[in-house]
Amino acid sequence: VVEEDVARWARVEAAQRGTSVSRLLGEMLRERMEAERRYEEAGAEFCSIAARPLREPGTGLPSREEVHDRAGLR
């Protein structure tokens, strides 16, 4: 069951876009589906990157300045 204010908004939005409510909802669902697919792919890609240590064994942790060095971005 669709609330009346939601249905009204959908009718107005579809009319402004020159399409049907059915097509509008189909496009919105496709956009949502694609966004979720891209999000899942990005998460899988991130998780596939091997972890690497912050430091070499036997050495101290990097300083705050080393961790936040942005000289290469300037």
mmCIF file of the N, C-alpha and C atoms, coordinates in Angstrom:
data_MODEL
# 
_entry.id   MODEL 
# 
loop_
_atom_site.group_PDB 
_atom_site.id 
_atom_site.type_symbol 
_atom_site.label_atom_id 
_atom_site.label_alt_id 
_atom_site.label_comp_id 
_atom_site.label_asym_id 
_atom_site.label_entity_id 
_atom_site.label_seq_id 
_atom_site.pdbx_PDB_ins_code 
_atom_site.Cartn_x 
_atom_site.Cartn_y 
_atom_site.Cartn_z 
_atom_site.occupancy 
_atom_site.B_iso_or_equiv 
_atom_site.pdbx_formal_charge 
_atom_site.auth_seq_id 
_atom_site.auth_comp_id 
_atom_site.auth_asym_id 
_atom_site.auth_atom_id 
_atom_site.pdbx_PDB_model_num 
ATOM 1   N N  . VAL A 1 1  ? 0.848  -1.173 0.000   1.00 0.00 ? 1  VAL A N  1 
ATOM 2   C CA . VAL A 1 1  ? 0.000  0.000  0.000   1.00 0.00 ? 1  VAL A CA 1 
ATOM 3   C C  . VAL A 1 1  ? 0.893  1.236  0.000   1.00 0.00 ? 1  VAL A C  1 
ATOM 4   N N  . VAL A 1 2  ? 0.635  2.135  -0.932  1.00 0.00 ? 2  VAL A N  1 
ATOM 5   C CA . VAL A 1 2  ? 1.407  3.366  -1.049  1.00 0.00 ? 2  VAL A CA 1 
ATOM 6   C C  . VAL A 1 2  ? 0.631  4.499  -0.389  1.00 0.00 ? 2  VAL A C  1 
ATOM 7   N N  . GLU A 1 3  ? 1.315  5.247  0.457   1.00 0.00 ? 3  GLU A N  1 
ATOM 8   C CA . GLU A 1 3  ? 0.683  6.392  1.105   1.00 0.00 ? 3  GLU A CA 1 
ATOM 9   C C  . GLU A 1 3  ? 0.301  7.419  0.047   1.00 0.00 ? 3  GLU A C  1 
ATOM 10  N N  . GLU A 1 4  ? -0.786 8.111  0.280   1.00 0.00 ? 4  GLU A N  1 
ATOM 11  C CA . GLU A 1 4  ? -1.321 9.046  -0.718  1.00 0.00 ? 4  GLU A CA 1 
ATOM 12  C C  . GLU A 1 4  ? -0.337 10.148 -1.072  1.00 0.00 ? 4  GLU A C  1 
ATOM 13  N N  . ASP A 1 5  ? 0.372  10.700 -0.082  1.00 0.00 ? 5  ASP A N  1 
ATOM 14  C CA . ASP A 1 5  ? 1.323  11.771 -0.393  1.00 0.00 ? 5  ASP A CA 1 
ATOM 15  C C  . ASP A 1 5  ? 2.490  11.265 -1.236  1.00 0.00 ? 5  ASP A C  1 
ATOM 16  N N  . VAL A 1 6  ? 2.880  10.022 -1.037  1.00 0.00 ? 6  VAL A N  1 
ATOM 17  C CA . VAL A 1 6  ? 3.948  9.427  -1.837  1.00 0.00 ? 6  VAL A CA 1 
ATOM 18  C C  . VAL A 1 6  ? 3.451  9.202  -3.268  1.00 0.00 ? 6  VAL A C  1 
ATOM 19  N N  . ALA A 1 7  ? 2.242  8.686  -3.411  1.00 0.00 ? 7  ALA A N  1 
ATOM 20  C CA . ALA A 1 7  ? 1.666  8.463  -4.736  1.00 0.00 ? 7  ALA A CA 1 
ATOM 21  C C  . ALA A 1 7  ? 1.505  9.779  -5.484  1.00 0.00 ? 7  ALA A C  1 
ATOM 22  N N  . ARG A 1 8  ? 1.074  10.818 -4.779  1.00 0.00 ? 8  ARG A N  1 
ATOM 23  C CA . ARG A 1 8  ? 0.913  12.133 -5.405  1.00 0.00 ? 8  ARG A CA 1 
ATOM 24  C C  . ARG A 1 8  ? 2.260  12.648 -5.898  1.00 0.00 ? 8  ARG A C  1 
ATOM 25  N N  . TRP A 1 9  ? 3.287  12.536 -5.057  1.00 0.00 ? 9  TRP A N  1 
ATOM 26  C CA . TRP A 1 9  ? 4.622  12.975 -5.461  1.00 0.00 ? 9  TRP A CA 1 
ATOM 27  C C  . TRP A 1 9  ? 5.081  12.215 -6.700  1.00 0.00 ? 9  TRP A C  1 
ATOM 28  N N  . ALA A 1 10 ? 4.861  10.904 -6.726  1.00 0.00 ? 10 ALA A N  1 
ATOM 29  C CA . ALA A 1 10 ? 5.285  10.085 -7.868  1.00 0.00 ? 10 ALA A CA 1 
ATOM 30  C C  . ALA A 1 10 ? 4.562  10.510 -9.147  1.00 0.00 ? 10 ALA A C  1 
ATOM 31  N N  . ARG A 1 11 ? 3.273  10.801 -9.055  1.00 0.00 ? 11 ARG A N  1 
ATOM 32  C CA . ARG A 1 11 ? 2.522  11.241 -10.233 1.00 0.00 ? 11 ARG A CA 1 
ATOM 33  C C  . ARG A 1 11 ? 3.053  12.576 -10.752 1.00 0.00 ? 11 ARG A C  1 
ATOM 34  N N  . VAL A 1 12 ? 3.304  13.512 -9.845  1.00 0.00 ? 12 VAL A N  1 
ATOM 35  C CA . VAL A 1 12 ? 3.822  14.827 -10.239 1.00 0.00 ? 12 VAL A CA 1 
ATOM 36  C C  . VAL A 1 12 ? 5.217  14.684 -10.844 1.00 0.00 ? 12 VAL A C  1 
ATOM 37  N N  . GLU A 1 13 ? 6.067  13.922 -10.184 1.00 0.00 ? 13 GLU A N  1 
ATOM 38  C CA . GLU A 1 13 ? 7.447  13.725 -10.670 1.00 0.00 ? 13 GLU A CA 1 
ATOM 39  C C  . GLU A 1 13 ? 7.450  13.081 -12.045 1.00 0.00 ? 13 GLU A C  1 
ATOM 40  N N  . ALA A 1 14 ? 6.627  12.061 -12.233 1.00 0.00 ? 14 ALA A N  1 
ATOM 41  C CA . ALA A 1 14 ? 6.541  11.390 -13.537 1.00 0.00 ? 14 ALA A CA 1 
ATOM 42  C C  . ALA A 1 14 ? 6.053  12.362 -14.602 1.00 0.00 ? 14 ALA A C  1 
ATOM 43  N N  . ALA A 1 15 ? 5.065  13.170 -14.275 1.00 0.00 ? 15 ALA A N  1 
ATOM 44  C CA . ALA A 1 15 ? 4.541  14.141 -15.234 1.00 0.00 ? 15 ALA A CA 1 
ATOM 45  C C  . ALA A 1 15 ? 5.612  15.164 -15.605 1.00 0.00 ? 15 ALA A C  1 
ATOM 46  N N  . GLN A 1 16 ? 6.381  15.629 -14.633 1.00 0.00 ? 16 GLN A N  1 
ATOM 47  C CA . GLN A 1 16 ? 7.438  16.611 -14.904 1.00 0.00 ? 16 GLN A CA 1 
ATOM 48  C C  . GLN A 1 16 ? 8.526  16.018 -15.793 1.00 0.00 ? 16 GLN A C  1 
ATOM 49  N N  . ARG A 1 17 ? 8.746  14.731 -15.663 1.00 0.00 ? 17 ARG A N  1 
ATOM 50  C CA . ARG A 1 17 ? 9.766  14.060 -16.480 1.00 0.00 ? 17 ARG A CA 1 
ATOM 51  C C  . ARG A 1 17 ? 9.202  13.542 -17.797 1.00 0.00 ? 17 ARG A C  1 
ATOM 52  N N  . GLY A 1 18 ? 7.896  13.667 -17.962 1.00 0.00 ? 18 GLY A N  1 
ATOM 53  C CA . GLY A 1 18 ? 7.268  13.201 -19.194 1.00 0.00 ? 18 GLY A CA 1 
ATOM 54  C C  . GLY A 1 18 ? 7.270  11.695 -19.327 1.00 0.00 ? 18 GLY A C  1 
ATOM 55  N N  . THR A 1 19 ? 7.044  11.003 -18.237 1.00 0.00 ? 19 THR A N  1 
ATOM 56  C CA . THR A 1 19 ? 7.056  9.543  -18.247 1.00 0.00 ? 19 THR A CA 1 
ATOM 57  C C  . THR A 1 19 ? 5.908  9.031  -17.376 1.00 0.00 ? 19 THR A C  1 
ATOM 58  N N  . SER A 1 20 ? 5.771  7.734  -17.332 1.00 0.00 ? 20 SER A N  1 
ATOM 59  C CA . SER A 1 20 ? 4.727  7.135  -16.488 1.00 0.00 ? 20 SER A CA 1 
ATOM 60  C C  . SER A 1 20 ? 5.278  6.875  -15.087 1.00 0.00 ? 20 SER A C  1 
ATOM 61  N N  . VAL A 1 21 ? 4.364  6.711  -14.150 1.00 0.00 ? 21 VAL A N  1 
ATOM 62  C CA . VAL A 1 21 ? 4.761  6.381  -12.777 1.00 0.00 ? 21 VAL A CA 1 
ATOM 63  C C  . VAL A 1 21 ? 5.495  5.046  -12.771 1.00 0.00 ? 21 VAL A C  1 
ATOM 64  N N  . SER A 1 22 ? 5.000  4.103  -13.552 1.00 0.00 ? 22 SER A N  1 
ATOM 65  C CA . SER A 1 22 ? 5.633  2.793  -13.610 1.00 0.00 ? 22 SER A CA 1 
ATOM 66  C C  . SER A 1 22 ? 7.077  2.890  -14.106 1.00 0.00 ? 22 SER A C  1 
ATOM 67  N N  . ARG A 1 23 ? 7.289  3.658  -15.177 1.00 0.00 ? 23 ARG A N  1 
ATOM 68  C CA . ARG A 1 23 ? 8.650  3.817  -15.714 1.00 0.00 ? 23 ARG A CA 1 
ATOM 69  C C  . ARG A 1 23 ? 9.526  4.574  -14.719 1.00 0.00 ? 23 ARG A C  1 
ATOM 70  N N  . LEU A 1 24 ? 8.985  5.600  -14.085 1.00 0.00 ? 24 LEU A N  1 
ATOM 71  C CA . LEU A 1 24 ? 9.731  6.361  -13.086 1.00 0.00 ? 24 LEU A CA 1 
ATOM 72  C C  . LEU A 1 24 ? 10.203 5.446  -11.963 1.00 0.00 ? 24 LEU A C  1 
ATOM 73  N N  . LEU A 1 25 ? 9.295  4.639  -11.437 1.00 0.00 ? 25 LEU A N  1 
ATOM 74  C CA . LEU A 1 25 ? 9.662  3.730  -10.348 1.00 0.00 ? 25 LEU A CA 1 
ATOM 75  C C  . LEU A 1 25 ? 10.672 2.688  -10.826 1.00 0.00 ? 25 LEU A C  1 
ATOM 76  N N  . GLY A 1 26 ? 10.500 2.198  -12.049 1.00 0.00 ? 26 GLY A N  1 
ATOM 77  C CA . GLY A 1 26 ? 11.459 1.241  -12.595 1.00 0.00 ? 26 GLY A CA 1 
ATOM 78  C C  . GLY A 1 26 ? 12.855 1.841  -12.691 1.00 0.00 ? 26 GLY A C  1 
ATOM 79  N N  . GLU A 1 27 ? 12.943 3.107  -13.155 1.00 0.00 ? 27 GLU A N  1 
ATOM 80  C CA . GLU A 1 27 ? 14.240 3.784  -13.248 1.00 0.00 ? 27 GLU A CA 1 
ATOM 81  C C  . GLU A 1 27 ? 14.850 3.991  -11.866 1.00 0.00 ? 27 GLU A C  1 
ATOM 82  N N  . MET A 1 28 ? 14.011 4.373  -10.899 1.00 0.00 ? 28 MET A N  1 
ATOM 83  C CA . MET A 1 28 ? 14.515 4.591  -9.544  1.00 0.00 ? 28 MET A CA 1 
ATOM 84  C C  . MET A 1 28 ? 15.028 3.288  -8.936  1.00 0.00 ? 28 MET A C  1 
ATOM 85  N N  . LEU A 1 29 ? 14.300 2.211  -9.166  1.00 0.00 ? 29 LEU A N  1 
ATOM 86  C CA . LEU A 1 29 ? 14.744 0.911  -8.644  1.00 0.00 ? 29 LEU A CA 1 
ATOM 87  C C  . LEU A 1 29 ? 16.033 0.462  -9.314  1.00 0.00 ? 29 LEU A C  1 
ATOM 88  N N  . ARG A 1 30 ? 16.157 0.695  -10.635 1.00 0.00 ? 30 ARG A N  1 
ATOM 89  C CA . ARG A 1 30 ? 17.388 0.325  -11.341 1.00 0.00 ? 30 ARG A CA 1 
ATOM 90  C C  . ARG A 1 30 ? 18.567 1.121  -10.792 1.00 0.00 ? 30 ARG A C  1 
ATOM 91  N N  . GLU A 1 31 ? 18.381 2.423  -10.575 1.00 0.00 ? 31 GLU A N  1 
ATOM 92  C CA . GLU A 1 31 ? 19.454 3.254  -10.016 1.00 0.00 ? 31 GLU A CA 1 
ATOM 93  C C  . GLU A 1 31 ? 19.879 2.738  -8.645  1.00 0.00 ? 31 GLU A C  1 
ATOM 94  N N  . ARG A 1 32 ? 18.909 2.379  -7.826  1.00 0.00 ? 32 ARG A N  1 
ATOM 95  C CA . ARG A 1 32 ? 19.203 1.846  -6.485  1.00 0.00 ? 32 ARG A CA 1 
ATOM 96  C C  . ARG A 1 32 ? 19.958 0.524  -6.576  1.00 0.00 ? 32 ARG A C  1 
ATOM 97  N N  . MET A 1 33 ? 19.505 -0.344 -7.483  1.00 0.00 ? 33 MET A N  1 
ATOM 98  C CA . MET A 1 33 ? 20.155 -1.637 -7.671  1.00 0.00 ? 33 MET A CA 1 
ATOM 99  C C  . MET A 1 33 ? 21.610 -1.456 -8.116  1.00 0.00 ? 33 MET A C  1 
ATOM 100 N N  . GLU A 1 34 ? 21.835 -0.544 -9.079  1.00 0.00 ? 34 GLU A N  1 
ATOM 101 C CA . GLU A 1 34 ? 23.192 -0.301 -9.564  1.00 0.00 ? 34 GLU A CA 1 
ATOM 102 C C  . GLU A 1 34 ? 24.075 0.300  -8.474  1.00 0.00 ? 34 GLU A C  1 
ATOM 103 N N  . ALA A 1 35 ? 23.523 1.200  -7.674  1.00 0.00 ? 35 ALA A N  1 
ATOM 104 C CA . ALA A 1 35 ? 24.301 1.797  -6.583  1.00 0.00 ? 35 ALA A CA 1 
ATOM 105 C C  . ALA A 1 35 ? 24.713 0.735  -5.575  1.00 0.00 ? 35 ALA A C  1 
ATOM 106 N N  . GLU A 1 36 ? 23.805 -0.165 -5.241  1.00 0.00 ? 36 GLU A N  1 
ATOM 107 C CA . GLU A 1 36 ? 24.139 -1.237 -4.297  1.00 0.00 ? 36 GLU A CA 1 
ATOM 108 C C  . GLU A 1 36 ? 25.173 -2.189 -4.888  1.00 0.00 ? 36 GLU A C  1 
ATOM 109 N N  . ARG A 1 37 ? 25.052 -2.473 -6.191  1.00 0.00 ? 37 ARG A N  1 
ATOM 110 C CA . ARG A 1 37 ? 26.032 -3.344 -6.849  1.00 0.00 ? 37 ARG A CA 1 
ATOM 111 C C  . ARG A 1 37 ? 27.413 -2.702 -6.809  1.00 0.00 ? 37 ARG A C  1 
ATOM 112 N N  . ARG A 1 38 ? 27.498 -1.400 -7.144  1.00 0.00 ? 38 ARG A N  1 
ATOM 113 C CA . ARG A 1 38 ? 28.794 -0.710 -7.119  1.00 0.00 ? 38 ARG A CA 1 
ATOM 114 C C  . ARG A 1 38 ? 29.368 -0.676 -5.703  1.00 0.00 ? 38 ARG A C  1 
ATOM 115 N N  . TYR A 1 39 ? 28.508 -0.473 -4.705  1.00 0.00 ? 39 TYR A N  1 
ATOM 116 C CA . TYR A 1 39 ? 28.960 -0.446 -3.311  1.00 0.00 ? 39 TYR A CA 1 
ATOM 117 C C  . TYR A 1 39 ? 29.538 -1.806 -2.914  1.00 0.00 ? 39 TYR A C  1 
ATOM 118 N N  . GLU A 1 40 ? 28.842 -2.869 -3.274  1.00 0.00 ? 40 GLU A N  1 
ATOM 119 C CA . GLU A 1 40 ? 29.330 -4.212 -2.950  1.00 0.00 ? 40 GLU A CA 1 
ATOM 120 C C  . GLU A 1 40 ? 30.638 -4.511 -3.672  1.00 0.00 ? 40 GLU A C  1 
ATOM 121 N N  . GLU A 1 41 ? 30.751 -4.094 -4.931  1.00 0.00 ? 41 GLU A N  1 
ATOM 122 C CA . GLU A 1 41 ? 31.998 -4.300 -5.671  1.00 0.00 ? 41 GLU A CA 1 
ATOM 123 C C  . GLU A 1 41 ? 33.150 -3.530 -5.037  1.00 0.00 ? 41 GLU A C  1 
ATOM 124 N N  . ALA A 1 42 ? 32.890 -2.296 -4.616  1.00 0.00 ? 42 ALA A N  1 
ATOM 125 C CA . ALA A 1 42 ? 33.937 -1.500 -3.975  1.00 0.00 ? 42 ALA A CA 1 
ATOM 126 C C  . ALA A 1 42 ? 34.377 -2.143 -2.664  1.00 0.00 ? 42 ALA A C  1 
ATOM 127 N N  . GLY A 1 43 ? 33.420 -2.650 -1.901  1.00 0.00 ? 43 GLY A N  1 
ATOM 128 C CA . GLY A 1 43 ? 33.765 -3.329 -0.651  1.00 0.00 ? 43 GLY A CA 1 
ATOM 129 C C  . GLY A 1 43 ? 34.589 -4.581 -0.893  1.00 0.00 ? 43 GLY A C  1 
ATOM 130 N N  . ALA A 1 44 ? 34.209 -5.345 -1.915  1.00 0.00 ? 44 ALA A N  1 
ATOM 131 C CA . ALA A 1 44 ? 34.960 -6.557 -2.242  1.00 0.00 ? 44 ALA A CA 1 
ATOM 132 C C  . ALA A 1 44 ? 36.374 -6.207 -2.707  1.00 0.00 ? 44 ALA A C  1 
ATOM 133 N N  . GLU A 1 45 ? 36.496 -5.137 -3.495  1.00 0.00 ? 45 GLU A N  1 
ATOM 134 C CA . GLU A 1 45 ? 37.818 -4.719 -3.959  1.00 0.00 ? 45 GLU A CA 1 
ATOM 135 C C  . GLU A 1 45 ? 38.680 -4.274 -2.787  1.00 0.00 ? 45 GLU A C  1 
ATOM 136 N N  . PHE A 1 46 ? 38.102 -3.512 -1.875  1.00 0.00 ? 46 PHE A N  1 
ATOM 137 C CA . PHE A 1 46 ? 38.848 -3.061 -0.699  1.00 0.00 ? 46 PHE A CA 1 
ATOM 138 C C  . PHE A 1 46 ? 39.321 -4.250 0.125   1.00 0.00 ? 46 PHE A C  1 
ATOM 139 N N  . CYS A 1 47 ? 38.432 -5.215 0.337   1.00 0.00 ? 47 CYS A N  1 
ATOM 140 C CA . CYS A 1 47 ? 38.785 -6.379 1.157   1.00 0.00 ? 47 CYS A CA 1 
ATOM 141 C C  . CYS A 1 47 ? 39.790 -7.287 0.468   1.00 0.00 ? 47 CYS A C  1 
ATOM 142 N N  . SER A 1 48 ? 39.936 -7.176 -0.838  1.00 0.00 ? 48 SER A N  1 
ATOM 143 C CA . SER A 1 48 ? 40.874 -8.037 -1.554  1.00 0.00 ? 48 SER A CA 1 
ATOM 144 C C  . SER A 1 48 ? 42.314 -7.523 -1.484  1.00 0.00 ? 48 SER A C  1 
ATOM 145 N N  . ILE A 1 49 ? 42.493 -6.287 -1.022  1.00 0.00 ? 49 ILE A N  1 
ATOM 146 C CA . ILE A 1 49 ? 43.834 -5.715 -0.911  1.00 0.00 ? 49 ILE A CA 1 
ATOM 147 C C  . ILE A 1 49 ? 44.498 -6.287 0.329   1.00 0.00 ? 49 ILE A C  1 
ATOM 148 N N  . ALA A 1 50 ? 45.680 -6.816 0.132   1.00 0.00 ? 50 ALA A N  1 
ATOM 149 C CA . ALA A 1 50 ? 46.403 -7.427 1.250   1.00 0.00 ? 50 ALA A CA 1 
ATOM 150 C C  . ALA A 1 50 ? 46.802 -6.361 2.269   1.00 0.00 ? 50 ALA A C  1 
ATOM 151 N N  . ALA A 1 51 ? 46.664 -6.707 3.541   1.00 0.00 ? 51 ALA A N  1 
ATOM 152 C CA . ALA A 1 51 ? 47.084 -5.802 4.608   1.00 0.00 ? 51 ALA A CA 1 
ATOM 153 C C  . ALA A 1 51 ? 48.597 -5.673 4.591   1.00 0.00 ? 51 ALA A C  1 
ATOM 154 N N  . ARG A 1 52 ? 49.084 -4.510 4.925   1.00 0.00 ? 52 ARG A N  1 
ATOM 155 C CA . ARG A 1 52 ? 50.530 -4.315 4.995   1.00 0.00 ? 52 ARG A CA 1 
ATOM 156 C C  . ARG A 1 52 ? 50.867 -3.620 6.305   1.00 0.00 ? 52 ARG A C  1 
ATOM 157 N N  . PRO A 1 53 ? 51.988 -3.935 6.864   1.00 0.00 ? 53 PRO A N  1 
ATOM 158 C CA . PRO A 1 53 ? 52.350 -3.350 8.153   1.00 0.00 ? 53 PRO A CA 1 
ATOM 159 C C  . PRO A 1 53 ? 52.690 -1.865 8.011   1.00 0.00 ? 53 PRO A C  1 
ATOM 160 N N  . LEU A 1 54 ? 52.477 -1.111 9.083   1.00 0.00 ? 54 LEU A N  1 
ATOM 161 C CA . LEU A 1 54 ? 52.837 0.307  9.093   1.00 0.00 ? 54 LEU A CA 1 
ATOM 162 C C  . LEU A 1 54 ? 54.339 0.514  9.245   1.00 0.00 ? 54 LEU A C  1 
ATOM 163 N N  . ARG A 1 55 ? 55.004 -0.505 9.705   1.00 0.00 ? 55 ARG A N  1 
ATOM 164 C CA . ARG A 1 55 ? 56.434 -0.349 9.970   1.00 0.00 ? 55 ARG A CA 1 
ATOM 165 C C  . ARG A 1 55 ? 57.161 -1.649 9.683   1.00 0.00 ? 55 ARG A C  1 
ATOM 166 N N  . GLU A 1 56 ? 58.448 -1.540 9.553   1.00 0.00 ? 56 GLU A N  1 
ATOM 167 C CA . GLU A 1 56 ? 59.297 -2.717 9.379   1.00 0.00 ? 56 GLU A CA 1 
ATOM 168 C C  . GLU A 1 56 ? 59.499 -3.363 10.747  1.00 0.00 ? 56 GLU A C  1 
ATOM 169 N N  . PRO A 1 57 ? 59.610 -4.672 10.796  1.00 0.00 ? 57 PRO A N  1 
ATOM 170 C CA . PRO A 1 57 ? 59.845 -5.331 12.088  1.00 0.00 ? 57 PRO A CA 1 
ATOM 171 C C  . PRO A 1 57 ? 61.085 -4.755 12.788  1.00 0.00 ? 57 PRO A C  1 
ATOM 172 N N  . GLY A 1 58 ? 60.962 -4.524 14.074  1.00 0.00 ? 58 GLY A N  1 
ATOM 173 C CA . GLY A 1 58 ? 62.085 -4.015 14.862  1.00 0.00 ? 58 GLY A CA 1 
ATOM 174 C C  . GLY A 1 58 ? 62.216 -2.502 14.840  1.00 0.00 ? 58 GLY A C  1 
ATOM 175 N N  . THR A 1 59 ? 61.333 -1.804 14.143  1.00 0.00 ? 59 THR A N  1 
ATOM 176 C CA . THR A 1 59 ? 61.405 -0.340 14.123  1.00 0.00 ? 59 THR A CA 1 
ATOM 177 C C  . THR A 1 59 ? 60.189 0.229  14.851  1.00 0.00 ? 59 THR A C  1 
ATOM 178 N N  . GLY A 1 60 ? 60.265 1.488  15.208  1.00 0.00 ? 60 GLY A N  1 
ATOM 179 C CA . GLY A 1 60 ? 59.158 2.144  15.904  1.00 0.00 ? 60 GLY A CA 1 
ATOM 180 C C  . GLY A 1 60 ? 58.029 2.489  14.938  1.00 0.00 ? 60 GLY A C  1 
ATOM 181 N N  . LEU A 1 61 ? 56.922 2.862  15.525  1.00 0.00 ? 61 LEU A N  1 
ATOM 182 C CA . LEU A 1 61 ? 55.792 3.293  14.704  1.00 0.00 ? 61 LEU A CA 1 
ATOM 183 C C  . LEU A 1 61 ? 56.115 4.627  14.042  1.00 0.00 ? 61 LEU A C  1 
ATOM 184 N N  . PRO A 1 62 ? 55.511 4.925  12.905  1.00 0.00 ? 62 PRO A N  1 
ATOM 185 C CA . PRO A 1 62 ? 55.774 6.210  12.256  1.00 0.00 ? 62 PRO A CA 1 
ATOM 186 C C  . PRO A 1 62 ? 55.246 7.360  13.109  1.00 0.00 ? 62 PRO A C  1 
ATOM 187 N N  . SER A 1 63 ? 55.867 8.508  12.951  1.00 0.00 ? 63 SER A N  1 
ATOM 188 C CA . SER A 1 63 ? 55.418 9.691  13.696  1.00 0.00 ? 63 SER A CA 1 
ATOM 189 C C  . SER A 1 63 ? 54.119 10.209 13.079  1.00 0.00 ? 63 SER A C  1 
ATOM 190 N N  . ARG A 1 64 ? 53.467 11.080 13.813  1.00 0.00 ? 64 ARG A N  1 
ATOM 191 C CA . ARG A 1 64 ? 52.234 11.682 13.302  1.00 0.00 ? 64 ARG A CA 1 
ATOM 192 C C  . ARG A 1 64 ? 52.519 12.422 11.998  1.00 0.00 ? 64 ARG A C  1 
ATOM 193 N N  . GLU A 1 65 ? 53.630 13.120 11.945  1.00 0.00 ? 65 GLU A N  1 
ATOM 194 C CA . GLU A 1 65 ? 53.987 13.873 10.747  1.00 0.00 ? 65 GLU A CA 1 
ATOM 195 C C  . GLU A 1 65 ? 54.183 12.937 9.547   1.00 0.00 ? 65 GLU A C  1 
ATOM 196 N N  . GLU A 1 66 ? 54.800 11.796 9.782   1.00 0.00 ? 66 GLU A N  1 
ATOM 197 C CA . GLU A 1 66 ? 55.023 10.850 8.688   1.00 0.00 ? 66 GLU A CA 1 
ATOM 198 C C  . GLU A 1 66 ? 53.694 10.267 8.191   1.00 0.00 ? 66 GLU A C  1 
ATOM 199 N N  . VAL A 1 67 ? 52.808 9.951  9.112   1.00 0.00 ? 67 VAL A N  1 
ATOM 200 C CA . VAL A 1 67 ? 51.534 9.370  8.745   1.00 0.00 ? 67 VAL A CA 1 
ATOM 201 C C  . VAL A 1 67 ? 50.690 10.365 7.986   1.00 0.00 ? 67 VAL A C  1 
ATOM 202 N N  . HIS A 1 68 ? 50.737 11.625 8.399   1.00 0.00 ? 68 HIS A N  1 
ATOM 203 C CA . HIS A 1 68 ? 49.881 12.650 7.794   1.00 0.00 ? 68 HIS A CA 1 
ATOM 204 C C  . HIS A 1 68 ? 50.627 13.541 6.824   1.00 0.00 ? 68 HIS A C  1 
ATOM 205 N N  . ASP A 1 69 ? 51.751 13.076 6.298   1.00 0.00 ? 69 ASP A N  1 
ATOM 206 C CA . ASP A 1 69 ? 52.534 13.865 5.334   1.00 0.00 ? 69 ASP A CA 1 
ATOM 207 C C  . ASP A 1 69 ? 51.720 14.085 4.071   1.00 0.00 ? 69 ASP A C  1 
ATOM 208 N N  . ARG A 1 70 ? 51.479 15.327 3.743   1.00 0.00 ? 70 ARG A N  1 
ATOM 209 C CA . ARG A 1 70 ? 50.707 15.650 2.558   1.00 0.00 ? 70 ARG A CA 1 
ATOM 210 C C  . ARG A 1 70 ? 51.519 16.507 1.588   1.00 0.00 ? 70 ARG A C  1 
ATOM 211 N N  . ALA A 1 71 ? 52.837 16.486 1.763   1.00 0.00 ? 71 ALA A N  1 
ATOM 212 C CA . ALA A 1 71 ? 53.685 17.310 0.905   1.00 0.00 ? 71 ALA A CA 1 
ATOM 213 C C  . ALA A 1 71 ? 53.496 16.938 -0.555  1.00 0.00 ? 71 ALA A C  1 
ATOM 214 N N  . GLY A 1 72 ? 53.260 15.670 -0.832  1.00 0.00 ? 72 GLY A N  1 
ATOM 215 C CA . GLY A 1 72 ? 53.074 15.234 -2.208  1.00 0.00 ? 72 GLY A CA 1 
ATOM 216 C C  . GLY A 1 72 ? 51.773 15.717 -2.817  1.00 0.00 ? 72 GLY A C  1 
ATOM 217 N N  . LEU A 1 73 ? 50.849 16.191 -1.980  1.00 0.00 ? 73 LEU A N  1 
ATOM 218 C CA . LEU A 1 73 ? 49.559 16.663 -2.475  1.00 0.00 ? 73 LEU A CA 1 
ATOM 219 C C  . LEU A 1 73 ? 49.555 18.164 -2.739  1.00 0.00 ? 73 LEU A C  1 
ATOM 220 N N  . ARG A 1 74 ? 50.607 18.838 -2.336  1.00 0.00 ? 74 ARG A N  1 
ATOM 221 C CA . ARG A 1 74 ? 50.652 20.318 -2.497  1.00 0.00 ? 74 ARG A CA 1 
ATOM 222 C C  . ARG A 1 74 ? 51.193 20.710 -3.822  1.00 0.00 ? 74 ARG A C  1 
# 
